[in-house]
Amino acid sequence: MREFILNCSAIEIAAVGLAFFGGIYLLFGAANIFITHQLLPKLHIGKPLDPRPLAKGQLQRELLWSASSVVIFGAGMIFPWGLLQLGWAELAVDPSGLQILLEIFALVIWNEIHFYINHWLLHTRWLRRFHLPHHRSVVTTPWSTYAFHPVEALMLGNVILLPMLVHDFSVYALFSVPLFSLLFNSIGHSNYDWSPACHTVFHNASRRHHLHHACFNGNYGFMFPLMDKLFKTTLPFDAADKQINRWRVE
């Protein structure tokens, strides 16, 4: 894998990137829909978080924005590849399993920090207009996950560039970033309470991000609540109840 990446041309890297991001997005989105719309309801596990209907034309809009993001993320593989070609970054040679696991752990933590900072910035008055397309999905779907304005996609998609400049990561650790990032993000946009009685980080991720979309501000973190707790931006558990109850009585 390491030699393949180093020997690819820019066009080949972009093509691989497009196929990779497009493939995992379709796979994770389809799996999310199957699990939350068919499997879990049939097993009587969990329930939808926001029962309100989708906005008119929402799915078509989400898919168009998502396609734009896939192109940006896929073609954007040229940038980390370019760091390697310029000699500004290197890939680890024969990393041990322990090294790969430690690198993935470090990248998970960095992803949380990077996402919180950029997400908070996207809610400032200077950048809010670039985040509004994503927030048009008040009730989220798996296809809301990559429904970004190109500026937002560029801000969130550069997550591995800085780490590559300070450490020689393994190929496997670097490729884990879009995989765990999309997995967590898809869960966050599933609009499904996977297990109402369970309060683990995994289950609470969908609840926290549902509240962010329903209330617009607060809960800026990615998978874990640490950054929101640290900066006091956590939304209360019932933050969206007023909006949903108002819809129920209308």
C-alpha positions in Angstrom: 0.0 0.0 0.0 2.8 2.4 0.9 4.7 1.9 -2.3 1.5 2.0 -4.4 0.6 5.5 -3.0 4.1 6.8 -3.5 4.2 5.6 -7.1 0.8 6.9 -8.1 0.3 10.0 -10.3 -1.8 12.9 -9.2 -4.7 11.8 -11.5 -4.5 8.2 -10.2 -4.6 9.4 -6.5 -7.6 11.6 -7.3 -9.4 8.7 -9.0 -8.7 6.4 -6.1 -9.8 9.0 -3.7 -13.1 9.6 -5.5 -13.8 5.8 -5.6 -12.9 5.4 -2.0 -15.0 8.3 -0.5 -17.9 7.6 -2.8 -17.8 3.9 -2.0 -17.7 4.3 1.8 -20.3 7.0 1.8 -22.8 4.9 -0.1 -22.0 1.8 1.9 -22.2 3.5 5.3 -25.4 5.4 4.3 -27.1 2.3 3.0 -26.1 0.3 6.1 -27.4 3.1 8.4 -30.8 3.2 6.6 -31.1 -0.6 6.8 -30.2 -0.8 10.5 -32.4 2.2 11.6 -35.3 1.8 9.3 -35.7 -1.9 9.1 -33.5 -4.0 11.4 -33.9 -2.2 14.8 -37.6 -1.4 14.4 -38.4 -5.0 13.6 -36.4 -6.0 16.7 -38.3 -3.3 18.7 -35.0 -1.7 19.6 -34.7 2.1 19.9 -36.9 4.7 18.2 -36.5 7.9 16.0 -35.3 10.9 17.8 -37.1 13.6 15.8 -40.5 12.4 14.5 -41.1 15.5 12.3 -41.2 14.9 8.5 -38.3 15.8 6.2 -38.4 19.1 4.4 -39.6 19.2 0.9 -36.8 18.2 -1.5 -34.4 17.5 1.4 -33.1 14.2 0.2 -32.3 15.5 -3.3 -30.6 18.5 -1.8 -28.6 16.4 0.6 -27.4 14.0 -2.2 -26.3 16.9 -4.3 -24.3 18.6 -1.5 -22.9 15.1 -0.6 -21.8 14.5 -4.1 -19.9 17.8 -4.0 -18.2 16.9 -0.7 -17.2 13.4 -2.1 -15.5 15.1 -5.0 -13.7 17.5 -2.7 -12.6 14.8 -0.3 -11.7 12.4 -3.0 -9.8 14.9 -5.2 -8.4 16.4 -2.0 -6.3 13.2 -1.5 -3.8 15.0 -3.8 -2.8 17.3 -0.9 -1.5 14.6 1.6 0.0 12.8 -1.5 1.6 16.1 -2.4 3.2 16.4 1.0 4.8 13.0 0.5 6.0 13.8 -3.0 7.6 17.1 -1.7 9.3 15.3 1.1 7.5 17.3 3.7 5.9 14.2 5.1 6.8 10.5 5.2 5.0 7.2 5.7 6.1 4.8 8.4 8.0 1.8 7.2 6.9 -1.6 8.6 5.0 -0.2 11.6 4.1 -2.6 14.4 0.5 -3.3 15.3 0.9 -1.4 18.5 2.2 1.6 16.6 -0.8 1.6 14.3 -3.2 1.4 17.2 -1.5 4.2 19.1 -1.5 6.3 15.9 -5.3 5.7 15.4 -5.9 6.6 19.0 -4.0 9.9 18.6 -5.8 10.7 15.3 -9.2 10.0 17.0 -8.3 12.6 19.7 -7.0 15.1 17.1 -10.1 14.6 15.0 -12.3 15.6 18.0 -10.2 18.8 18.6 -10.1 19.7 14.9 -13.8 19.1 14.4 -14.8 21.1 17.5 -12.7 24.1 16.5 -13.9 24.2 12.9 -17.5 23.5 13.8 -17.5 26.3 16.3 -15.9 28.6 13.7 -18.7 27.7 11.2 -21.2 28.9 13.7 -19.6 32.4 14.0 -21.2 35.2 12.1 -18.3 35.3 9.6 -18.6 31.7 8.5 -22.2 30.8 9.4 -23.4 31.3 5.8 -21.2 28.3 4.7 -22.7 26.1 7.4 -26.3 26.9 6.8 -26.7 24.4 3.9 -25.9 21.6 6.3 -28.4 23.0 8.9 -31.2 23.1 6.4 -31.6 19.4 7.4 -33.3 20.1 10.8 -34.4 16.4 10.9 -31.3 14.6 9.8 -30.8 11.5 7.6 -27.7 9.5 6.8 -27.3 11.6 3.7 -27.1 14.7 5.8 -23.6 13.5 6.8 -21.7 15.0 3.9 -24.2 17.6 2.9 -21.7 20.4 3.2 -21.0 23.7 1.4 -17.6 23.3 -0.3 -16.0 25.8 2.2 -17.1 23.6 5.0 -15.9 20.4 3.2 -12.5 22.0 2.8 -12.3 23.1 6.5 -13.3 19.6 7.8 -11.4 17.7 5.1 -7.9 18.9 6.0 -7.8 17.0 9.3 -4.8 14.8 8.5 -2.5 17.4 6.9 -1.1 18.9 10.2 -0.5 15.5 11.8 1.4 14.3 8.7 3.8 17.2 9.1 4.8 16.3 12.7 4.9 12.5 12.6 5.4 9.7 10.1 2.1 7.9 10.3 1.4 4.4 8.9 -0.8 4.2 5.8 -3.3 2.2 7.8 -3.7 4.8 10.5 -4.2 7.6 8.0 -6.8 5.6 6.1 -8.6 4.9 9.4 -9.5 8.6 9.7 -12.1 8.8 7.0 -13.5 5.4 8.1 -14.0 6.2 11.8 -14.9 9.8 11.0 -17.7 8.7 8.5 -18.9 6.0 10.9 -19.2 8.3 13.8 -20.7 11.1 11.6 -23.3 8.7 10.1 -24.3 7.6 13.6 -24.7 11.2 14.6 -27.0 11.9 11.7 -29.0 8.7 11.9 -31.8 10.5 13.9 -32.3 7.3 15.8 -32.1 6.6 19.5 -30.4 3.2 19.2 -31.2 2.3 22.8 -33.1 4.7 25.0 -32.1 2.9 28.2 -28.4 3.0 27.3 -26.2 6.0 28.0 -22.9 5.0 26.4 -20.9 7.4 24.3 -21.8 5.4 21.2 -25.5 5.8 21.8 -25.4 9.3 23.0 -23.6 10.5 19.8 -26.9 10.4 17.8 -28.8 12.1 20.6 -26.3 14.9 21.0 -26.1 15.7 17.3 -29.9 15.5 16.9 -30.1 18.3 19.5 -27.5 20.3 17.6 -29.6 20.2 14.4 -32.8 20.8 16.2 -31.5 23.8 18.2 -28.8 25.0 15.8 -26.3 26.1 18.5 -24.5 24.0 21.1 -23.2 20.4 21.1 -20.3 21.3 18.6 -18.3 18.2 19.4 -17.9 15.2 17.2 -18.3 11.7 18.8 -17.4 12.4 22.4 -18.8 15.0 24.8 -15.5 16.1 26.3 -14.9 19.3 24.2 -18.5 20.5 24.8 -18.1 19.9 28.5 -14.7 21.7 28.6 -16.1 24.8 26.8 -19.6 24.7 28.4 -21.4 24.3 25.1 -23.4 21.2 26.0 -27.1 21.3 25.3 -29.5 19.9 27.9 -31.1 16.5 27.2 -34.6 18.1 26.6 -33.4 21.0 24.5 -35.5 20.0 21.5 -38.6 19.0 23.3 -40.3 22.4 23.0 -39.9 22.5 19.2 -41.1 18.9 18.8 -44.0 19.3 21.1 -45.1 22.4 19.3 -45.2 20.4 16.1 -47.3 17.7 17.7 -50.1 20.0 18.7 -50.2 22.0 15.4 
